[in-house]
Amino acid sequence: MMPPEEESPAGGGEGDGDSGLVLLQALKSGSTRKQGCDPFAQTQRSKLQHRRARINQQINKEMRMRAGAENLFRATSNHKVKETVALELSYVNSNLQLLKEELEELNSSVDVYQNDSESISVPMIPLGLKETKELDLLVPLKDFISEHYGEESVLFEKEIKEFMELRQAMRTPSRNEAGLELLMEYYNQLYFLDSRFFPPTKSLGVFFHWYDSLTGVPSHQRALAFEKGSVLFNIGALHTQIGARQDRASLPGLNQAIDAFQKAAGAFNYLKENFSNAPSLDMSAASLNMLVRLMVAQVQECVFEKMTLLRAQHDFLTRLQLAQEAARVEDVYSLVHQTMTQAHVKDYVPFSWTTMVHVKSEHFKALSHYFAAIALCDCPAASDAELPEQEKAFIQFHVTMPEGPSLRILLQDPEERRKLGKAHLKKAIMKHEEAMRIHGLCKILRKMDILQEVLSFAHKRSLSKYSEIDHEEDFFETGDAPDIHPKTHQKPEIKSPNFSQVKVTDLFHRLGPLSVFSAKNKWYPARRVHLMRGENGFGFTLRGDSPVLIAGVIPGGCAAEAGLKEGDYIISVNGKDCKWSKHAEVVQLLKSTGEEGVEITVITLQGSEGPKAADKKSAAMSSGSGMLKSNKENSRKSLMNSKSASTLLVWSKKSKRSKKSTYGVPFTAVGDNEAMY
């Protein structure tokens, strides 16, 4: 059994930021398989995840108690019992509220995920991973192998355990590329699991349990789509943690943060577009829409920081660009804040997230006005040569043109520049103060020293500049500066997951090619046939590979007399397994037989899955059922060498029978890919 093909990333455990989170590796079948982090490592991040798991279990317990109490309250007519149950319900609801607040505080612990650099930068918002319960698939998969495939299930225990170990490992991924590869490997293996063990008309009887990342409320479903969607959510969440921990004081760190947040946005967007009827709030369309917008806003913030690093020169046009870049960050954070305060979202989004987004919106609006003031006050008046270029930039700078003199006079008169700069600084100071006021409303944010320091520094800088340009003889009333037109030089990109990035091999490939040996196909019991070569050969035509198909049988020939039929698949020749054999290999085995003849084993598919339909591997590897909001998942190119992907992305499945096809392949009509033997 070959393990999934994969490459170990260079420096697998480096840069994780958590000394105890070591990437464990075990040798299996002569190759390395990635494992999860040490679950007992006492690091800040692991402690946080342990607390999350504990709170999730307590919420689960309290919700079961509440459900039982509510049922009793509705069922009983005894007044005293009703009073007792009502009192118990009030205690349970109170406990649930406390647990909800504790989980919200946990989700607000963004400082744990930030980098350890001494540089001061505004914290980013990462997501905690969804927790899941352990799952024992040994008995269900063994039973299915015995019943459906007719194989000795004990021979596949190694593969089943290997899959279960992979699932266990992906519960604790390391916070680096190796952790992402581990999640992606498991995600890709679910394609094969669905094709092998989840028929469209029958349930495997296995429940997948996952806890909501934001509320801790447990959900469980039989649909493998729930498992796949939850893993995809964790891929996005892990990208947010990787993005948050980058050192954004350096250009490489900023580029890595931008890439991570763009990939997080892509994962959440892919989830939103391909899943419907999510069983948990964190995977609802409204929640995913909010998360995509949040990630885009964080990318835009990184772009602004990148521009401040790259544009070291202090000329007029550069500062105008910085002001417009800051206005763009304010614009996207305002949109995120609107999304977070919608009725169906605000109840489960942590208050600290909503507050931080609001703070950032005001903070970057203040910065846009500050850089506008700096451009006007610190840069020399435009010369005649510079004037056309500065006029062109300035005419598109404000949302509405400022009142006062003409643009030419404004740019060339130092006093007019100072007046407008002073108006921008006044507005900057007002917005800084508003950001600090909103920040003070949230107890959790008040504990965040870095954010407090950033806001305080920016406020003092604007006050200092205002004092510097304020003259005692100024008797004019400072006007209201118009808002700055948002503009960015690097638009955020939503990067969809690259599923082919991590190559995997079907763990259960010994069961045979998926074109025939899949959960949705059924076949009659295997038949052993003894063939003797006649004067005209065996009397049949063969077509295709893996497995080879009997495309036609000559009436009255050796094959017909032995009971072979058109549409049979050859799965062994003289005891040699031929499920994966190529056409030429089977032919060679048949030709090498002597006078004693040859013994072949064949199977025949039941129902509509005839030789024509089953020979089309791409059609056979697509289950063709389910309720997708869009059909994008079915149309994307699969890395599993099939022409279409499985419908793992459906929350619930409906059986869908294909139309019956007839397969009368006359033995005289030998096609281009057929040969008579």
Salt bridges, closest charged atoms under 4 A:
GLU6 OE1 - LYS34 NZ 3.41
ASP18 OD2 - ARG45 NH1 3.98
ASP18 OD2 - ARG175 NH2 3.23
GLU83 OE2 - HIS79 NE2 3.17
GLU102 OE2 - ARG54 NH2 2.90
GLU134 OE2 - ARG171 NH1 3.85
GLU147 OE1 - LYS202 NZ 3.55
GLU151 OE2 - LYS579 NZ 3.32
GLU157 OE2 - LYS142 NZ 2.60
GLU159 OE2 - ARG510 NH2 2.73
GLU162 OE2 - ARG33 NH2 3.01
GLU165 OE1 - LYS28 NZ 1.63
GLU181 OE1 - LYS34 NZ 3.43
GLU185 OE2 - ARG33 NH1 2.64
GLU185 OE1 - LYS34 NZ 3.96
ASP194 OD1 - LYS653 NZ 2.75
GLU227 OE2 - ARG167 NE 2.72
ASP259 OD2 - LYS263 NZ 3.10
ASP259 OD1 - LYS495 NZ 2.72
GLU273 OE1 - LYS632 NZ 3.50
ASP282 OD2 - LYS130 NZ 2.88
GLU301 OE1 - LYS360 NZ 2.87
GLU305 OE1 - ARG248 NE 2.68
GLU325 OE1 - HIS489 ND1 3.09
ASP331 OD2 - ARG328 NH1 3.19
GLU362 OE2 - HIS358 NE2 3.85
GLU362 OE1 - LYS431 NZ 3.38
ASP378 OD1 - LYS465 NZ 2.46
GLU415 OE2 - ARG418 NH2 2.67
GLU433 OE2 - HIS459 NE2 3.40
GLU434 OE2 - ARG437 NH2 2.85
GLU468 OE2 - LYS465 NZ 2.96
ASP470 OD1 - LYS422 NZ 2.55
GLU473 OE2 - HIS471 ND1 3.88
ASP474 OD1 - ARG418 NH2 2.77
ASP474 OD2 - LYS422 NZ 3.04
ASP480 OD1 - LYS427 NZ 3.81
ASP483 OD2 - LYS365 NZ 3.36
ASP483 OD1 - HIS369 NE2 3.47
ASP483 OD1 - LYS427 NZ 3.14
ASP506 OD2 - ARG196 NH2 2.58
ASP568 OD2 - ARG527 NH2 2.62
ASP577 OD2 - LYS579 NZ 3.25
GLU609 OE2 - LYS520 NZ 3.75
ASP615 OD2 - ARG543 NE 3.62
GLU633 OE2 - LYS228 NZ 3.40
GLU633 OE1 - ARG636 NE 2.97
GLU674 OE2 - ARG543 NH1 2.64
